[in-house]
Amino acid sequence: MREFELGAMRLHILHHAASAPVYGAWMLSELERHGYRLSYGTLYPALHKMERDGLLKKEERTEGGRVRKYYAATEAGVEELEKGKRMIRELHREVVEGHDPNPE
């Protein structure tokens, strides 16, 4: 289940980052609100990997004398999010609603 949770977390990050830039502390709080149990030691490596993979772009902003890193979805990130949404819809339709994808 951990791999499924990490994939869902990745889509959750893309969902928010596609709407507006997000920063780590806010994203951690948002994920916790949805029941994810993780630390900065899990979140930041995930954000950095998504940036390396071209799904997120980072912008550093100085706020209150400190630098905060904001992440926004790239075009590739938005495409990945849309692909994930299609997969979630199909999974929900089959597993939750019980629709047979290949009726014979």
PyMOL CGO cylinders between C-alpha atoms (Angstrom):
from pymol import cmd
from pymol.cgo import CYLINDER

trace = [
    CYLINDER, 0.00, 0.00, 0.00, 2.93, 2.37, 0.58, 0.3, 1, 1, 1, 1, 1, 1,
    CYLINDER, 2.93, 2.37, 0.58, 3.65, 2.59, -3.16, 0.3, 1, 1, 1, 1, 1, 1,
    CYLINDER, 3.65, 2.59, -3.16, 0.00, 3.41, -3.86, 0.3, 1, 1, 1, 1, 1, 1,
    CYLINDER, 0.00, 3.41, -3.86, 0.07, 6.08, -1.15, 0.3, 1, 1, 1, 1, 1, 1,
    CYLINDER, 0.07, 6.08, -1.15, 3.25, 7.63, -2.61, 0.3, 1, 1, 1, 1, 1, 1,
    CYLINDER, 3.25, 7.63, -2.61, 1.67, 7.73, -6.07, 0.3, 1, 1, 1, 1, 1, 1,
    CYLINDER, 1.67, 7.73, -6.07, -1.46, 9.34, -4.65, 0.3, 1, 1, 1, 1, 1, 1,
    CYLINDER, -1.46, 9.34, -4.65, 0.67, 11.86, -2.77, 0.3, 1, 1, 1, 1, 1, 1,
    CYLINDER, 0.67, 11.86, -2.77, 2.46, 12.74, -6.01, 0.3, 1, 1, 1, 1, 1, 1,
    CYLINDER, 2.46, 12.74, -6.01, -0.87, 13.36, -7.76, 0.3, 1, 1, 1, 1, 1, 1,
    CYLINDER, -0.87, 13.36, -7.76, -2.08, 15.40, -4.81, 0.3, 1, 1, 1, 1, 1, 1,
    CYLINDER, -2.08, 15.40, -4.81, 1.02, 17.60, -5.06, 0.3, 1, 1, 1, 1, 1, 1,
    CYLINDER, 1.02, 17.60, -5.06, 0.52, 18.04, -8.81, 0.3, 1, 1, 1, 1, 1, 1,
    CYLINDER, 0.52, 18.04, -8.81, -3.15, 18.89, -8.25, 0.3, 1, 1, 1, 1, 1, 1,
    CYLINDER, -3.15, 18.89, -8.25, -2.30, 21.80, -5.97, 0.3, 1, 1, 1, 1, 1, 1,
    CYLINDER, -2.30, 21.80, -5.97, 0.82, 22.89, -7.85, 0.3, 1, 1, 1, 1, 1, 1,
    CYLINDER, 0.82, 22.89, -7.85, -1.22, 23.07, -11.06, 0.3, 1, 1, 1, 1, 1, 1,
    CYLINDER, -1.22, 23.07, -11.06, -3.61, 25.55, -9.40, 0.3, 1, 1, 1, 1, 1, 1,
    CYLINDER, -3.61, 25.55, -9.40, -1.04, 27.78, -7.68, 0.3, 1, 1, 1, 1, 1, 1,
    CYLINDER, -1.04, 27.78, -7.68, 2.57, 27.53, -6.50, 0.3, 1, 1, 1, 1, 1, 1,
    CYLINDER, 2.57, 27.53, -6.50, 2.93, 25.64, -3.21, 0.3, 1, 1, 1, 1, 1, 1,
    CYLINDER, 2.93, 25.64, -3.21, 5.69, 25.47, -0.61, 0.3, 1, 1, 1, 1, 1, 1,
    CYLINDER, 5.69, 25.47, -0.61, 6.77, 22.50, 1.47, 0.3, 1, 1, 1, 1, 1, 1,
    CYLINDER, 6.77, 22.50, 1.47, 5.32, 23.37, 4.88, 0.3, 1, 1, 1, 1, 1, 1,
    CYLINDER, 5.32, 23.37, 4.88, 1.92, 24.20, 3.39, 0.3, 1, 1, 1, 1, 1, 1,
    CYLINDER, 1.92, 24.20, 3.39, 1.95, 21.03, 1.27, 0.3, 1, 1, 1, 1, 1, 1,
    CYLINDER, 1.95, 21.03, 1.27, 2.88, 18.88, 4.27, 0.3, 1, 1, 1, 1, 1, 1,
    CYLINDER, 2.88, 18.88, 4.27, -0.02, 20.37, 6.24, 0.3, 1, 1, 1, 1, 1, 1,
    CYLINDER, -0.02, 20.37, 6.24, -2.41, 19.83, 3.32, 0.3, 1, 1, 1, 1, 1, 1,
    CYLINDER, -2.41, 19.83, 3.32, -1.35, 16.21, 2.89, 0.3, 1, 1, 1, 1, 1, 1,
    CYLINDER, -1.35, 16.21, 2.89, -1.71, 15.58, 6.65, 0.3, 1, 1, 1, 1, 1, 1,
    CYLINDER, -1.71, 15.58, 6.65, -5.22, 17.05, 6.46, 0.3, 1, 1, 1, 1, 1, 1,
    CYLINDER, -5.22, 17.05, 6.46, -6.04, 14.28, 3.99, 0.3, 1, 1, 1, 1, 1, 1,
    CYLINDER, -6.04, 14.28, 3.99, -4.62, 11.53, 6.20, 0.3, 1, 1, 1, 1, 1, 1,
    CYLINDER, -4.62, 11.53, 6.20, -1.11, 11.18, 4.82, 0.3, 1, 1, 1, 1, 1, 1,
    CYLINDER, -1.11, 11.18, 4.82, 1.45, 10.50, 7.51, 0.3, 1, 1, 1, 1, 1, 1,
    CYLINDER, 1.45, 10.50, 7.51, 4.81, 11.79, 6.37, 0.3, 1, 1, 1, 1, 1, 1,
    CYLINDER, 4.81, 11.79, 6.37, 7.71, 13.97, 7.35, 0.3, 1, 1, 1, 1, 1, 1,
    CYLINDER, 7.71, 13.97, 7.35, 9.76, 16.64, 5.64, 0.3, 1, 1, 1, 1, 1, 1,
    CYLINDER, 9.76, 16.64, 5.64, 12.29, 13.85, 5.05, 0.3, 1, 1, 1, 1, 1, 1,
    CYLINDER, 12.29, 13.85, 5.05, 9.73, 12.19, 2.76, 0.3, 1, 1, 1, 1, 1, 1,
    CYLINDER, 9.73, 12.19, 2.76, 8.14, 15.29, 1.24, 0.3, 1, 1, 1, 1, 1, 1,
    CYLINDER, 8.14, 15.29, 1.24, 11.22, 17.25, 0.16, 0.3, 1, 1, 1, 1, 1, 1,
    CYLINDER, 11.22, 17.25, 0.16, 12.91, 14.35, -1.64, 0.3, 1, 1, 1, 1, 1, 1,
    CYLINDER, 12.91, 14.35, -1.64, 9.59, 13.78, -3.47, 0.3, 1, 1, 1, 1, 1, 1,
    CYLINDER, 9.59, 13.78, -3.47, 9.41, 17.46, -4.48, 0.3, 1, 1, 1, 1, 1, 1,
    CYLINDER, 9.41, 17.46, -4.48, 13.05, 17.43, -5.63, 0.3, 1, 1, 1, 1, 1, 1,
    CYLINDER, 13.05, 17.43, -5.63, 12.50, 14.24, -7.66, 0.3, 1, 1, 1, 1, 1, 1,
    CYLINDER, 12.50, 14.24, -7.66, 9.41, 15.72, -9.28, 0.3, 1, 1, 1, 1, 1, 1,
    CYLINDER, 9.41, 15.72, -9.28, 11.46, 18.80, -10.14, 0.3, 1, 1, 1, 1, 1, 1,
    CYLINDER, 11.46, 18.80, -10.14, 14.26, 16.66, -11.64, 0.3, 1, 1, 1, 1, 1, 1,
    CYLINDER, 14.26, 16.66, -11.64, 11.63, 14.71, -13.60, 0.3, 1, 1, 1, 1, 1, 1,
    CYLINDER, 11.63, 14.71, -13.60, 10.38, 17.98, -15.10, 0.3, 1, 1, 1, 1, 1, 1,
    CYLINDER, 10.38, 17.98, -15.10, 6.97, 17.86, -13.38, 0.3, 1, 1, 1, 1, 1, 1,
    CYLINDER, 6.97, 17.86, -13.38, 7.56, 20.84, -11.08, 0.3, 1, 1, 1, 1, 1, 1,
    CYLINDER, 7.56, 20.84, -11.08, 9.53, 24.05, -11.39, 0.3, 1, 1, 1, 1, 1, 1,
    CYLINDER, 9.53, 24.05, -11.39, 10.95, 25.81, -8.34, 0.3, 1, 1, 1, 1, 1, 1,
    CYLINDER, 10.95, 25.81, -8.34, 10.94, 29.53, -7.64, 0.3, 1, 1, 1, 1, 1, 1,
    CYLINDER, 10.94, 29.53, -7.64, 12.69, 31.02, -4.62, 0.3, 1, 1, 1, 1, 1, 1,
    CYLINDER, 12.69, 31.02, -4.62, 10.99, 33.97, -2.95, 0.3, 1, 1, 1, 1, 1, 1,
    CYLINDER, 10.99, 33.97, -2.95, 12.19, 36.03, -0.01, 0.3, 1, 1, 1, 1, 1, 1,
    CYLINDER, 12.19, 36.03, -0.01, 9.44, 36.50, 2.55, 0.3, 1, 1, 1, 1, 1, 1,
    CYLINDER, 9.44, 36.50, 2.55, 9.97, 38.04, 5.95, 0.3, 1, 1, 1, 1, 1, 1,
    CYLINDER, 9.97, 38.04, 5.95, 13.73, 37.88, 5.52, 0.3, 1, 1, 1, 1, 1, 1,
    CYLINDER, 13.73, 37.88, 5.52, 13.81, 34.17, 4.66, 0.3, 1, 1, 1, 1, 1, 1,
    CYLINDER, 13.81, 34.17, 4.66, 13.89, 32.31, 1.40, 0.3, 1, 1, 1, 1, 1, 1,
    CYLINDER, 13.89, 32.31, 1.40, 10.91, 30.07, 0.69, 0.3, 1, 1, 1, 1, 1, 1,
    CYLINDER, 10.91, 30.07, 0.69, 10.88, 27.63, -2.24, 0.3, 1, 1, 1, 1, 1, 1,
    CYLINDER, 10.88, 27.63, -2.24, 7.64, 27.49, -4.20, 0.3, 1, 1, 1, 1, 1, 1,
    CYLINDER, 7.64, 27.49, -4.20, 6.81, 24.70, -6.61, 0.3, 1, 1, 1, 1, 1, 1,
    CYLINDER, 6.81, 24.70, -6.61, 4.47, 25.01, -9.60, 0.3, 1, 1, 1, 1, 1, 1,
    CYLINDER, 4.47, 25.01, -9.60, 3.44, 22.32, -12.05, 0.3, 1, 1, 1, 1, 1, 1,
    CYLINDER, 3.44, 22.32, -12.05, 5.09, 22.41, -15.45, 0.3, 1, 1, 1, 1, 1, 1,
    CYLINDER, 5.09, 22.41, -15.45, 3.26, 21.52, -18.65, 0.3, 1, 1, 1, 1, 1, 1,
    CYLINDER, 3.26, 21.52, -18.65, 4.57, 17.96, -18.24, 0.3, 1, 1, 1, 1, 1, 1,
    CYLINDER, 4.57, 17.96, -18.24, 3.29, 18.00, -14.65, 0.3, 1, 1, 1, 1, 1, 1,
    CYLINDER, 3.29, 18.00, -14.65, -0.19, 19.01, -15.77, 0.3, 1, 1, 1, 1, 1, 1,
    CYLINDER, -0.19, 19.01, -15.77, -0.14, 16.23, -18.39, 0.3, 1, 1, 1, 1, 1, 1,
    CYLINDER, -0.14, 16.23, -18.39, 0.94, 13.74, -15.70, 0.3, 1, 1, 1, 1, 1, 1,
    CYLINDER, 0.94, 13.74, -15.70, -1.90, 14.96, -13.48, 0.3, 1, 1, 1, 1, 1, 1,
    CYLINDER, -1.90, 14.96, -13.48, -4.45, 14.47, -16.27, 0.3, 1, 1, 1, 1, 1, 1,
    CYLINDER, -4.45, 14.47, -16.27, -3.14, 10.96, -16.92, 0.3, 1, 1, 1, 1, 1, 1,
    CYLINDER, -3.14, 10.96, -16.92, -3.42, 10.22, -13.19, 0.3, 1, 1, 1, 1, 1, 1,
    CYLINDER, -3.42, 10.22, -13.19, -6.99, 11.53, -13.10, 0.3, 1, 1, 1, 1, 1, 1,
    CYLINDER, -6.99, 11.53, -13.10, -7.97, 9.19, -15.94, 0.3, 1, 1, 1, 1, 1, 1,
    CYLINDER, -7.97, 9.19, -15.94, -6.40, 6.27, -14.09, 0.3, 1, 1, 1, 1, 1, 1,
    CYLINDER, -6.40, 6.27, -14.09, -8.18, 7.18, -10.85, 0.3, 1, 1, 1, 1, 1, 1,
    CYLINDER, -8.18, 7.18, -10.85, -11.54, 7.46, -12.63, 0.3, 1, 1, 1, 1, 1, 1,
    CYLINDER, -11.54, 7.46, -12.63, -11.09, 4.02, -14.21, 0.3, 1, 1, 1, 1, 1, 1,
    CYLINDER, -11.09, 4.02, -14.21, -9.92, 2.46, -10.95, 0.3, 1, 1, 1, 1, 1, 1,
    CYLINDER, -9.92, 2.46, -10.95, -12.87, 3.98, -9.07, 0.3, 1, 1, 1, 1, 1, 1,
    CYLINDER, -12.87, 3.98, -9.07, -15.32, 2.86, -11.72, 0.3, 1, 1, 1, 1, 1, 1,
    CYLINDER, -15.32, 2.86, -11.72, -14.09, -0.72, -11.64, 0.3, 1, 1, 1, 1, 1, 1,
    CYLINDER, -14.09, -0.72, -11.64, -13.08, -1.25, -7.99, 0.3, 1, 1, 1, 1, 1, 1,
    CYLINDER, -13.08, -1.25, -7.99, -15.54, 0.97, -6.12, 0.3, 1, 1, 1, 1, 1, 1,
    CYLINDER, -15.54, 0.97, -6.12, -18.55, 1.01, -8.44, 0.3, 1, 1, 1, 1, 1, 1,
    CYLINDER, -18.55, 1.01, -8.44, -18.06, -2.56, -9.64, 0.3, 1, 1, 1, 1, 1, 1,
    CYLINDER, -18.06, -2.56, -9.64, -18.30, -1.87, -13.36, 0.3, 1, 1, 1, 1, 1, 1,
    CYLINDER, -18.30, -1.87, -13.36, -16.73, -4.61, -15.49, 0.3, 1, 1, 1, 1, 1, 1,
    CYLINDER, -16.73, -4.61, -15.49, -14.36, -2.97, -18.01, 0.3, 1, 1, 1, 1, 1, 1,
    CYLINDER, -14.36, -2.97, -18.01, -14.67, -5.91, -20.42, 0.3, 1, 1, 1, 1, 1, 1,
    CYLINDER, -14.67, -5.91, -20.42, -18.26, -7.17, -20.38, 0.3, 1, 1, 1, 1, 1, 1,
    CYLINDER, -18.26, -7.17, -20.38, -18.64, -10.29, -22.49, 0.3, 1, 1, 1, 1, 1, 1,
]
cmd.load_cgo(trace, "trace")
